[in-house]
């Protein structure tokens, strides 16, 4: 299908609107000048400043730990939820369960964050690493479930049935046959959850506590006092990391779809 000139111009303007600010930020992260709006030549000075900033490094380490733990927990729970929704089509309460599972997809993050804050206050939980991790697990679990459920829905169930006919119990059949086939989707879900956790500001600001500041919160607090060139360098590193994760998730998703096509009955 050939694009009209109007559609092509609209597409180009949309891409420029979305990505030009990011390109400018990346370019100015290599600016030697202390003023973010004045170009002073190419330099890696602000990247060096970041790696000497203990507060920023501590916040980055906190974000990576939270993202890794919450993504792993969300992947485990989301995969189990996807299996329950796909394999148990007629169990009682399925509609309620799926509605509660997918609620964070449409719920404003402010409401989710405030609800979790009230929960942690009610149970007298000390806010810190684990409260942020639980909050991010709650947020990202539904995204993992959507990805894995899509893969399970397109998979040929006769492969599991054949394994059970050969003597496997349901658990062994799932581990030996189903899990390898859905593994790329599980990996894609983990990487998506990791990216969402690493990027979150709103929910983390409600559920964090002293000594557990994440990198987005730290950057936001710094930006409120004025944008420093170091912030551009930090944001560029985050953009690079998230880009790599998204590419890996995309490749894993494509691999999953190819395996689904090859395993589909003729």
N, C-alpha and C positions, 0 to 999 in steps of 0.2 A: 504494500500500500504506500503510495507516494504522499509525502507531506506537502500540504499547501504552504505558500509563502507565509501566510498569516500564522499558521500553526508552528512553523519553524521559528519565526521571529519570537512568538510567545514562549516557545520552549527555551530558546537561548536567553531571553530576558529573565525567565524564571530561574534558570541555572545560575546566571550571573548574580541575581538577587540573593540566592541561597549561599553561593560559594565564594563570591568576591570578598566579603568580610573575612572569611576564614583564610583566604590566600593572603590578604593584607596583614592579618595577624601573624601568619607564619613568616612572612618576609620581614616584618618589623621585630620579630624575635631575634633576628641577626643584626639588629641595629646597634651600632657602637655608642650612640648618643644616650645620655641619661633621660632625655626628653622623648616621650613616645611618639610625638608628632613631628619631630625633626630628624631627618635622616643624617646619620653621621658616619656612614660607611659600614662595611660588613665586619662582623665580629661575633665570636662565641662567648663574649664576656658574660652575658646574662645567664647562659647555661651553666657557666662556672659558678656564678653567684648562687644559683639554685642549689647546686650540689654542696655548697658551703652553708646553706641556710638550714640549721638543725630543726627549726620549727616546721618548715615546709617538708623536709624529709620525713619527719615523724608523722605528719599528717598524711603524706603519700603512703608510708608504710601501713598506717592504720587503714586507709582506704583499700589497699591491696589485700590486707588480711580479711577485712570485712567482706570484700567482694568474693574472695576465694571460698571462704567458709559458707557464706550465704548462697552462693551459686551452687556449691556442692549439695547443700541441704535442699535447696529448691529443686535441683535436678532429681534427687532421690524421691522427694515427695511428689513432684509434678509427674514423674514417670509412673509412679504407683497410681496416682489419680487418673492418669490417661488410660492405664490398663484397666482400672475399675470401670471407667466410663465406656470403654470400647468392648470389653469382654462381658460386662454385666449390664446388658441393655435393658433388662426388665426388673432390676432390683428396686425394692421399695425406697422411695426417697431420692431417686436418681435426679429428678428435676431440681429438687432443693439443693442437692449436693453440687450439681453442675453450676447452678446459679450462684452459690456461695463461693465456688472455686473461681469463677470468672468475674466476680464482682470487682476486684482490683483493676481489671482492664478498663472499666468505665467510671470507676470511682475517682473523684478529684483527689490528688495526692494530699492536699491540705486536710481533707476529711479523714483520710486514712491515717495520716500522721497524728492528728489530734486524737483520734480514737485509740491508737496504740499508746499514746502518751497517757491518756486517762486510764487505760488498762494497767500500764506499768505503775502508775501512782496508786491505783486501787490495790494492787498486790504488793505494794511497797518494795518494788524492784529497784535496785540501784542502777541508774542509767549510765551506760558506758558501752563497751565493745559488744556485749551480748545482746543488749536491747536493740542496738542498731542492726546487728546481724539478724535477729528475729524479725525485725521490721522489714528488712530487705528480702528476707526469705518469703515473707508474706506477700510482698509486692511482686516478686519475680516468679513465684511458683506457678502462677496461672499462665505465664508466657511459655514456660517449659511444657506444661500440660497441653497447650494448643499445638506446639510443634510436634510433640511425640504422638498425640492423638491422631493428628493428620497422617503421620507415617503408619501407625497401627491400622488406621482405617483402610489404607490402600494395600495392605499386606495380605497375602493369601493364607488364610487360616488353615487350609488343608495341610500345610507344612507342619504345623504343630500337631495336628491330628495324626499325621503319618508317624511322627516321632513317638506319640503316645501308643499308637498301634504296635510299635516296635519295642515297647516295654518301658518307656519313660513315664514317670509321673508328671502331673501338670507343671510342677516347679522345675523339674529337670528339663522338661521340654521347652519351657520358657527361657531358661538360662542357656541351653545348648542351641536352640533354633531361633527363637524370637529376638532375644537380646542382641546377638550379632547383627541381625538384619536392621534393627532400629538404632544400633549404636551411633551411626552418623547423626541421626536426628537428636539423640540424647546429647551428643557432643555439641551440636548446634544450639540446643537449648541451654546447655551450661555456659557457652560463650555469650549467648544473648543475656542470660541472667547476670553474668559477670560484668558485662558492659553497662547494663541498667543500674546495677549496684554502684559501680565505680562513678557513674555520672550523677547519682541522686543527690539532691540538695535539700529538698523540702522535707521529706520524711526523716532524713538524718538529723535535720535541725530540731525536730520535735523530740527525737528519741535519744540523742547523744547526751553526754554529760562531761564534767571536767576531766581533762586528760585523755579524751577519746575523740578529738576533733578530726573529722575527715578532710580530705584535700579540697573538695568543693566548698565546704564551709570555710576553710582557711582562706581560699582564694576570694570568696565573697567578702569576707571581713577585710581583706587587704584592699580590694577594689573600692570599697566604700570610702576609703581614705585617699583614693587616687590610684590610677593605673600606673604601675611601675613596669619598666621593660622586663623585669624578671617574670612578671605574670604572663607576658607574651610567650616567654620560653617555656614556662610550665604548661600553658595551654597547648602549645605546639607538641610537647611530649605526650600529653593526654590524647590529642587528636591522632598522633601517630600510633599510639597503643590501641586505641579504639578501632582505628582503621584496620590494623592487623587482625584484631579479634573478629571484626565484621567479615573480612575476607575469608578467614578460616571458617567462620560459621557458614558463609555462603558456599564454600567448597564442600563442607560436610553435608549441607542440605542437598546439594546437587548429587553427591555420591549416594545419599540415602534414596533420592528419587530414581537414580539409575538402578540401584539394587532392587527397588520396588518393581521397576519395569521388567527386570530380568527374572524376578521371582514370581511375576504374575502368570496365571495360567494362560495357555495359548488357546 
